Amino acid sequence: MSQPQQQPVLVAGGGIGGLAAALACARAGLPVQLFERSPAFAEVGAGIQLGPNVTRLLQAWGLTASLEAVAAYPDNLFIRTADTGAELGRLRLGAQARARYGAPYATIHRADLQALLLQAVQGEAGVVLGLDQAITGFEQDANSVSVHHADGRQTPGALLVGADGLWSRVRQQLLGDGAPRPTGHQAYRAMVPQANLPAALRCQDVVVWLGTGLHVVQYPVRGGDWLNLVALVEDRTQQQNPGDRSGWDHAALGADLQRLLHSSAPALQALVQAMGGWRLWHLQVRDTVSSASQMAQGRVALLGDAAHPMLPYLAQGAGMAIEDAQALGQALSSAGATPKALAQYSQARWQRNARVQKRALRNAWIFHASGPTRWGRDLAMRLLGESLLDMPWLYRGP
Ligand SMILES: Cc1cc2nc3c(=O)[nH]c(=O)nc-3n(C[C@H](O)[C@H](O)[C@H](O)COP(=O)(O)OP(=O)(O)OC[C@H]3O[C@@H](n4cnc5c(N)ncnc54)[C@H](O)[C@@H]3O)c2cc1C
């Protein structure tokens, strides 16, 4: 007699979190059906940093070779003041991170990370990937869950994982806690081939430039062939009236940023001037996760930005989505596709996610400080150096 077919785990969203979740569920031996609303799996043209807590998981999923083919592995993270360029502190990455944490500190193009996860997912039997399939809602009872599609269809499953990002539909229905909150912080992002930069501006390290009300981060991507730059800027007027400047052309955004940095170190000004193809994001957040029930209820769980969006000031949003996925896979392996597994998952994850969210928020205050706070920060960095910049609680993993 043939076995009844096992119901799939349904995943809403095919970003980094959704693909990582699909991979972890498949590796736990469960069928998966993923629904992505876009017509293609596509990521924005920008970089992403991955701490050893994240690369360790990618290695455990057998993705070391595909990561090495596209990532860069900076030797150092330098902290500089934006106004003079003076070095405030240095964290050795490279061999030091590998020795300390058993995994490297990597920097990567988002599309490359998404592509390597996609390739791994496509290599798993039992995963069905659906594009152009927005989820509009769900229903759950004691025995199953089903998702609703825009054309009125429904797909039944054993569990639903809402990995549908900042504006999550699944979250809206599960928690009903409204829209994310504008922060008044904006991210200007650009990438260029290093070969197009003057030799003095090419760089294979992570460099963080701290200014008043802003900071700039640069790091290599695409095996070191490209340089990624992101400038994070507080704009209090935008907080009251966020507006939409996403349509601004690249040259206007570049000029805007140059104006903001007009009194900064010549090397930083030269770098911003040399970059092209600027894009702008208005950063939004939600309150910190405050209980396990905010990450899972019954047969529905949230993962990644849907569960815990954060300011990118600890460079760990995607990292936490990947950690979530690993924890989800582990819970499913031990308890099967059951509400018990989701309860285990949310219990394992909510406090760490909350800690990272809070730390990212605190970094906004520290990175952008002025006056006595800035003075104290700079002194502490100079005196304590690496012991202040290293974060074993984070990089060792959960
Ligand atoms: C400026 C900036 C810099 C950052 N730097 C870093 C960094 O260095 N390191 C790091 O770890 N993180 C970083 N992050 C955070 C990171 O980008 C996010 O945390 C991560 O991309 C979240 O992934 P996700 O899959 O949860 O959500 P998303 O990437 O938002 O993916 C959600 C997916 O769901 C789809 N979707 C939405 N609604 C539906 C629906 N109704 N039905 C079906 N599909 C749907 C979307 O199309 C999308 O593909 C940064 C963020 C910013 C803004």
Ligand as a Chemical Component Dictionary entry (heavy atoms), coordinates in Angstrom:
data_LIG
# 
_chem_comp.id                   LIG 
_chem_comp.type                 NON-POLYMER 
_chem_comp.pdbx_formal_charge   0 
_chem_comp.three_letter_code    LIG 
# 
loop_
_chem_comp_atom.comp_id 
_chem_comp_atom.atom_id 
_chem_comp_atom.alt_atom_id 
_chem_comp_atom.type_symbol 
_chem_comp_atom.charge 
_chem_comp_atom.model_Cartn_x 
_chem_comp_atom.model_Cartn_y 
_chem_comp_atom.model_Cartn_z 
_chem_comp_atom.pdbx_ordinal 
LIG C1  C1  C 0 21.554 49.206 3.657  1  
LIG C2  C2  C 0 21.448 47.807 4.177  2  
LIG C3  C3  C 0 22.615 47.075 4.424  3  
LIG C4  C4  C 0 22.540 45.768 4.946  4  
LIG N1  N1  N 0 23.689 45.102 5.207  5  
LIG C5  C5  C 0 23.629 43.857 5.741  6  
LIG C6  C6  C 0 24.822 43.129 6.017  7  
LIG O1  O1  O 0 25.931 43.596 5.776  8  
LIG N2  N2  N 0 24.702 41.873 6.561  9  
LIG C7  C7  C 0 23.484 41.306 6.832  10 
LIG O2  O2  O 0 23.429 40.163 7.299  11 
LIG N3  N3  N 0 22.332 41.974 6.558  12 
LIG C8  C8  C 0 22.368 43.219 6.030  13 
LIG N4  N4  N 0 21.211 43.897 5.750  14 
LIG C9  C9  C 0 19.903 43.266 6.107  15 
LIG C10 C10 C 0 19.445 42.279 5.051  16 
LIG O3  O3  O 0 19.432 42.906 3.800  17 
LIG C11 C11 C 0 18.047 41.760 5.361  18 
LIG O4  O4  O 0 17.945 41.450 6.719  19 
LIG C12 C12 C 0 17.736 40.500 4.542  20 
LIG O5  O5  O 0 17.852 40.769 3.170  21 
LIG C13 C13 C 0 16.342 40.001 4.867  22 
LIG O6  O6  O 0 16.050 38.902 4.036  23 
LIG P1  P1  P 0 14.570 38.305 4.005  24 
LIG O7  O7  O 0 14.637 37.146 3.062  25 
LIG O8  O8  O 0 14.085 38.088 5.378  26 
LIG O9  O9  O 0 13.682 39.471 3.409  27 
LIG P2  P2  P 0 13.688 40.100 1.947  28 
LIG O10 O10 O 0 15.069 40.173 1.406  29 
LIG O11 O11 O 0 12.908 41.368 2.027  30 
LIG O12 O12 O 0 12.903 39.040 1.070  31 
LIG C14 C14 C 0 11.502 38.920 1.135  32 
LIG C15 C15 C 0 11.044 38.266 -0.148 33 
LIG O13 O13 O 0 9.640  38.010 -0.043 34 
LIG C16 C16 C 0 9.003  38.404 -1.237 35 
LIG N5  N5  N 0 7.617  38.719 -0.889 36 
LIG C17 C17 C 0 7.150  39.820 -0.253 37 
LIG N6  N6  N 0 5.829  39.749 -0.079 38 
LIG C18 C18 C 0 5.444  38.567 -0.631 39 
LIG C19 C19 C 0 4.191  37.916 -0.759 40 
LIG N7  N7  N 0 3.037  38.478 -0.303 41 
LIG N8  N8  N 0 4.140  36.714 -1.372 42 
LIG C20 C20 C 0 5.280  36.122 -1.843 43 
LIG N9  N9  N 0 6.491  36.710 -1.762 44 
LIG C21 C21 C 0 6.582  37.908 -1.145 45 
LIG C22 C22 C 0 9.815  39.586 -1.739 46 
LIG O14 O14 O 0 9.637  39.800 -3.115 47 
LIG C23 C23 C 0 11.235 39.156 -1.383 48 
LIG O15 O15 O 0 11.823 38.384 -2.398 49 
LIG C24 C24 C 0 21.261 45.187 5.214  50 
LIG C25 C25 C 0 20.096 45.900 4.922  51 
LIG C26 C26 C 0 20.185 47.189 4.404  52 
LIG C27 C27 C 0 18.917 47.947 4.111  53 
# 
loop_
_chem_comp_bond.comp_id 
_chem_comp_bond.atom_id_1 
_chem_comp_bond.atom_id_2 
_chem_comp_bond.value_order 
_chem_comp_bond.pdbx_ordinal 
LIG C1  C2  SING 1  
LIG C2  C3  SING 2  
LIG C2  C26 DOUB 3  
LIG C3  C4  DOUB 4  
LIG C4  N1  SING 5  
LIG C4  C24 SING 6  
LIG N1  C5  DOUB 7  
LIG C5  C6  SING 8  
LIG C5  C8  SING 9  
LIG C6  O1  DOUB 10 
LIG C6  N2  SING 11 
LIG N2  C7  SING 12 
LIG C7  O2  DOUB 13 
LIG C7  N3  SING 14 
LIG N3  C8  DOUB 15 
LIG C8  N4  SING 16 
LIG N4  C9  SING 17 
LIG N4  C24 SING 18 
LIG C9  C10 SING 19 
LIG C10 O3  SING 20 
LIG C10 C11 SING 21 
LIG C11 O4  SING 22 
LIG C11 C12 SING 23 
LIG C12 O5  SING 24 
LIG C12 C13 SING 25 
LIG C13 O6  SING 26 
LIG O6  P1  SING 27 
LIG P1  O7  DOUB 28 
LIG P1  O8  SING 29 
LIG P1  O9  SING 30 
LIG O9  P2  SING 31 
LIG P2  O10 DOUB 32 
LIG P2  O11 SING 33 
LIG P2  O12 SING 34 
LIG O12 C14 SING 35 
LIG C14 C15 SING 36 
LIG C15 O13 SING 37 
LIG C15 C23 SING 38 
LIG O13 C16 SING 39 
LIG C16 N5  SING 40 
LIG C16 C22 SING 41 
LIG N5  C17 SING 42 
LIG N5  C21 SING 43 
LIG C17 N6  DOUB 44 
LIG N6  C18 SING 45 
LIG C18 C19 SING 46 
LIG C18 C21 DOUB 47 
LIG C19 N7  SING 48 
LIG C19 N8  DOUB 49 
LIG N8  C20 SING 50 
LIG C20 N9  DOUB 51 
LIG N9  C21 SING 52 
LIG C22 O14 SING 53 
LIG C22 C23 SING 54 
LIG C23 O15 SING 55 
LIG C24 C25 DOUB 56 
LIG C25 C26 SING 57 
LIG C26 C27 SING 58 
# 
